[in-house]
Amino acid sequence: MIDSQTAAQALLQDYYSVFNSGDREAMLALLSDDVVHDINQGEAEVGREAFRAFLQRMDRCYAEEVEELLVFASSDGSRGAAEFYISGTYLSTDDGLPPAMGQKYRLRVGAFFDLRGGKVARVTNYYNLEDWLRQVGAN
């Protein structure tokens, strides 16, 4: 039998694997119905449908891939964390951000998770927005 910590690490590996594959339905299936998504420098959104809308906006504005992923989990499997780089292309201007012109970027990201019943119940992402703005030529 797989222990809770190993199961949590596998869930987080799957989460990022399906992110990279572009299979948004498979990604959404890994979330609890009441998932809380703490957006970097933004407000928290609740629910799988809110997460779906977020992914649709992200896919319209950005092409991104997770690289150099490391995942961690608590011994009881209830919490997890990840550190990685996100490599991307800014495809279409996002609301309140500088104009998109196909700019490339690469950012270090930290993510924190609550895990419940084999699903992601909370995801909180952090990255340096000022660094992203510099990379896309806004500063």
C-alpha positions as CSV (number, residue, x, y, z in Angstrom):
1,M,0.0,0.0,0.0
2,I,1.2,3.5,-0.9
3,D,1.8,5.8,2.1
4,S,0.0,9.2,2.3
5,Q,3.1,11.3,1.7
6,T,4.0,9.3,-1.5
7,A,0.4,9.5,-2.7
8,A,0.4,13.3,-2.2
9,Q,3.7,13.7,-4.1
10,A,2.2,11.6,-6.9
11,L,-0.9,13.8,-7.0
12,L,1.2,16.9,-7.4
13,Q,3.4,15.3,-10.1
14,D,0.2,14.4,-12.0
15,Y,-1.1,17.9,-11.5
16,Y,1.9,19.4,-13.3
17,S,2.1,16.6,-15.8
18,V,-1.4,17.3,-17.0
19,F,-0.8,21.0,-16.9
20,N,2.1,20.6,-19.3
21,S,0.1,18.2,-21.5
22,G,-2.6,20.9,-22.0
23,D,-5.4,18.5,-20.9
24,R,-7.5,20.9,-18.9
25,E,-10.3,18.4,-18.2
26,A,-7.7,16.0,-16.6
27,M,-6.3,18.8,-14.6
28,L,-9.8,19.9,-13.4
29,A,-10.5,16.3,-12.4
30,L,-7.6,16.5,-9.9
31,L,-9.4,19.3,-8.0
32,S,-12.0,19.1,-5.3
33,D,-15.3,20.7,-6.2
34,D,-14.6,23.5,-3.6
35,V,-11.0,24.0,-4.5
36,V,-9.6,27.4,-3.3
37,H,-7.2,29.0,-5.8
38,D,-5.1,31.8,-4.3
39,I,-3.9,33.7,-7.4
40,N,-0.6,35.4,-7.3
41,Q,-1.1,39.1,-6.1
42,G,-4.8,38.6,-6.6
43,E,-7.9,37.4,-4.9
44,A,-8.9,33.8,-3.9
45,E,-11.4,32.1,-6.2
46,V,-13.4,29.1,-5.1
47,G,-14.7,26.2,-7.0
48,R,-13.8,24.0,-10.0
49,E,-15.7,26.2,-12.4
50,A,-13.8,29.3,-11.3
51,F,-10.6,27.4,-11.9
52,R,-11.8,26.4,-15.3
53,A,-12.4,30.1,-16.2
54,F,-9.0,31.0,-14.9
55,L,-7.4,28.2,-17.1
56,Q,-9.3,29.4,-20.2
57,R,-8.0,33.0,-19.7
58,M,-4.5,31.7,-19.1
59,D,-4.6,29.5,-22.2
60,R,-5.8,32.5,-24.3
61,C,-3.1,34.8,-23.0
62,Y,-0.1,32.6,-22.3
63,A,1.6,29.4,-23.5
64,E,3.4,28.0,-20.5
65,E,5.4,24.9,-19.5
66,V,6.5,23.8,-16.0
67,E,10.3,22.9,-15.9
68,E,12.6,21.6,-13.3
69,L,9.8,20.6,-11.0
70,L,10.4,19.5,-7.4
71,V,7.4,18.5,-5.2
72,F,7.2,18.0,-1.5
73,A,4.5,16.7,0.8
74,S,3.8,16.5,4.5
75,S,4.1,13.0,6.1
76,D,0.3,12.8,6.5
77,G,-0.3,13.8,2.9
78,S,-2.5,16.7,3.7
79,R,-0.3,19.5,2.5
80,G,2.2,19.9,-0.3
81,A,4.5,22.3,-2.1
82,A,6.3,22.6,-5.4
83,E,9.1,24.7,-6.8
84,F,9.7,25.0,-10.5
85,Y,10.3,27.3,-13.4
86,I,7.6,28.4,-15.7
87,S,8.7,29.1,-19.2
88,G,6.2,30.9,-21.4
89,T,5.2,33.1,-24.2
90,Y,2.9,36.0,-23.7
91,L,0.3,35.5,-26.5
92,S,-2.5,37.9,-26.0
93,T,-2.8,41.0,-23.8
94,D,-4.2,40.1,-20.4
95,D,-6.4,42.6,-18.6
96,G,-4.5,45.3,-16.8
97,L,-1.1,44.1,-18.1
98,P,1.2,45.4,-20.8
99,P,0.6,44.6,-24.5
100,A,1.4,41.1,-25.6
101,M,3.8,40.8,-28.5
102,G,5.0,37.2,-28.2
103,Q,7.4,38.0,-25.4
104,K,9.2,35.0,-23.9
105,Y,9.7,34.7,-20.1
106,R,11.0,32.3,-17.5
107,L,10.1,32.6,-13.8
108,R,10.8,30.7,-10.6
109,V,7.4,29.8,-9.0
110,G,6.5,28.4,-5.5
111,A,3.2,26.7,-5.1
112,F,1.5,25.5,-1.9
113,F,-1.3,23.0,-1.6
114,D,-4.0,21.6,0.7
115,L,-4.8,18.0,-0.3
116,R,-8.0,16.1,0.7
117,G,-9.5,12.8,-0.4
118,G,-6.9,12.4,-3.2
119,K,-7.7,15.8,-4.7
120,V,-6.2,19.3,-4.6
121,A,-8.3,21.4,-2.3
122,R,-6.2,24.6,-2.4
123,V,-3.5,25.9,-4.6
124,T,-1.5,29.1,-3.9
125,N,1.0,30.3,-6.4
126,Y,3.8,32.8,-5.9
127,Y,6.1,34.4,-8.4
128,N,7.9,37.7,-8.9
129,L,5.5,39.8,-10.9
130,E,8.1,42.6,-11.2
131,D,10.5,40.2,-12.8
132,W,7.8,39.1,-15.3
133,L,7.1,42.7,-16.1
134,R,10.8,43.3,-16.8
135,Q,11.0,40.2,-19.0
136,V,8.0,41.3,-21.1
137,G,9.5,44.8,-21.5
138,A,7.1,46.7,-19.3
139,N,9.8,48.2,-17.0
